[in-house]
Amino acid sequence: MKVNLFILTTLFAFAACTSKQPEAQSLFNGTDLTGWHVDVPAMDNNPDTINPFIVRNGMLVSLGTPAGHLITDNDFENYQLEVVYRFAGTPGNCGVLIHATTPRALYKMFPKSLEVQMEHQNAGDFWCIVEDITVDNMEEQRGPKEDWGITEGKARRIKKFTDGAEKPVGEWNNMVIECVGDEVKVWVNDVFVNYGYNCTASKGQIALQAEGSEVEFRKIELKPISELTSTN
């Protein structure tokens, strides 16, 4: 049976168009903090407390103090998040919180979430914040099982499985966090550094920390993905 080449070509083109994934969206517009809100406990009773999250020279900057979080207004699920950041002056500490929900759930400060660590030399570690996740070598990456937990005083840190991916202080680092279903994968400067599954949350807000150190962000971009197109 002969097939009309024009019809066949048109069908293939239509299929290609309809299978395209949604385009990436920038979560930071380079001008202000539209789309985000601040949760800084020190600001509750002192209106003169400075906001530790500012926009400077087209970059989003966490000044580090007072401690708190910058949180997206919207929830997200099934996405790839790309964050380009640096500690411009001295080695520091910060983190990206994914699947964030209940505010101030830990130490009356941290929202219920899973943290992907950005602290210098530890970028890519997981920290469980009233949520949990599993990795293949749990005792090697988390310590003795009897110490594990997701609340105050428990072993909440799950170390990345490879070191050496970060750039020297002052240079820009690229972190990619892929969340699909209950799985989380992390790359730092194109090096695959951590992978977890059976996460107890699969959607929520995204948050950035003010945790004692100044850190600059020049890109925060989210690309929706589906389970069929996740990166292996």
N, C-alpha and C positions, 0 to 999 in steps of 0.2 A: 504494500500500500504506500502510495506517495504521500509525503508530508509537505505541506506548504511551508517553505523556508521562512517566509516573512512572518507567518503566525508563530512558528517555533521560536524565532529570534525575539519576537515581542514578548512571548511568555517567559523566556529566560530573563529578559531585561526587567519585567514586572516582578519576578521572583526575587531578583537581586535587590531591587529597590525596597521591597516589603520586608526583606530580611535584615536590613541595616539596623545597627544598634543606635539608640539615642546618642546624640552628640554630648561631648563633655561640657560641663558647666563650671565656671569659676565660682567658688564660694566667697571670694574676696574681690571686690571691684576696684581695688587700688586707690580708693578715695576716702571711704568711710566704712563703718561697721554695719552697714545695712545687711540684714539677714542673720545677725548675731545678737545675742544679749549677754550681759555680764552678770556673773554671780560671784561676788567678793564679800565674804562675811564681814570684813572690817568696815564695809560701807553701810551696813545696816543701821548703825547708831551714830555714825559720824559722817554727815553730808560733805564734809571737807576732805574726806579721804580721796586720794587721787585714784583715777581709773588706771590700772596697770596695763590696759590694752589700748594702744594708740596706732594711728597711721602716720608714718614718717617717710618722706621721700618715696612715696608710692609703695611702701612696704608695710605689712602688718607687723607690729612689734609688741612682744610681751616684755614689759619692763622687769618682771620677776617678782616684784613686791608692790602692794600687799598681795598675799597669796589668794588665788581664786581661779576662776575658769571663764573662758569666753565660749559660749555655747550656741550652736546653730538654732534658729527658730524652728526649723523643720526636722522631721525624722527622715532617715534614709535606710534602705536595705538593698542588698545585691548591687554592689558598686566596687569600683576601683578608685581609691583616693590617692592623689599624688601631692606630696608636700615637699616644697623646696625651702630649706631653712639653713641658718648658720648661727653659731655663737661667734659674734663678730670680735669680741675682745678676749674673754677668758673662757676656759672650759666651763660648761654649765649644765643645768638640768631643766628639762621640760618634758612634755608628753602629749601625744594625741590620744584622746579618749574616744572610743567607738561604742555604739549601742548604748549611749548614755540615756538614763531615764530619771529616776528619783534623785532630786538634788540633795547634796550634803548627807549622803547615806553612810559615808565612812569618815570617822574623825570630825564629824560635823563640817566637812569641807568638800570631799570628793563625791561627785554624783555616781550612782550605781552604773557601772560601765566595765569595759575591758580597756586597760591602758596599753598602748604601744609606746614603749619608752623611747625618748630621744636623748637622754642623758649621755654626755660625751663618753665614748668607749663602751656604752651599753645600749646603743640604739638598736631597737628590734626586740628587746626583751618584752615579755608580757607581764603586766601586773594585774592581778584579779581584784576588782573593786566591787564586792558583793555580787559579782558574776564569776563564772568559772569557765575553764577551757581545758582540754586534754591535749597533750603532745605525746609523741611516740616514746621518748625516753624520760618519763615523768620524774623518776627519782634522781636521774642524772642532772636534769635541768631545774628541778624544783627542790630537791633535798628529801629527807626522810618523810615517808608517807604520813606518819603520825603528826607531823607538824603542819600539814597542808590545811588551808582554809581560805576564806574569802572576806573575813572581817578583821577587826583590830587584833594585833598580836599574833596573827597566823602567818605561815609561809605563803605569801601571795605572789612572790616573784617567780616567773618561769623564764630561765635564761635562754637567749638565742642559741642556736647550735653552731654558729661560726663567728669568728672575730675578724677584725682587720678591714671591715668594709668602709668605715667612716673616713672622711677627709680631715686634714689637720684643721685646728681651730682657725676661723677666719675664712675658710673656703666653704662653698655651698654644698650641702648634702641633698640628695634626692631620695625621699622615702616613698615607697608605694605600698599601700595597704589594700589588699583585696578581700572583700567580705562577700561570700556567697553562701546562703543558707546558714549552717552552723559552723562553717569553716572560715578561718582567717589565715592569710598568707602575707608575709612581709618581705620586701626587698629594700636594701639600702645600697644606693649607688650601683644598681643592677645586680647586686649579690643577694641571692635567696638566703635569708638569715633566720626565718622562723615560720613555723606552720603549726596551727592548732585546729582541732575539730571538736565536735560535741559542745560547742559553746552554748552556754545557758541563755544567751540572747542572740537574736539575729537581726534586730533593727533598733533604731533609736537615733538620738542626736549625736553630733560630732562636737567635741570640745577640745580646746587648746588650754594649756596650763600657764599660770603665773606661779612659778615654783622656785623663786629665789635667784633666777638668772635671767639676764636679758638675752632674748633670742629674736632674730629677724626672720620673717617669712616673705618670700617674694612670689610664691605660687601656692595656691590651695585649690586644686581642681578635682572635681568628681565626675566620673563617667559611669552611668548606669550600665550594668551588664546582666546577663542571664546565666543560669546554671549551665546552659549548653555551651557558653562561650568563655567560661572561666579559664584562667591560665593554668597549665599543668606544671 
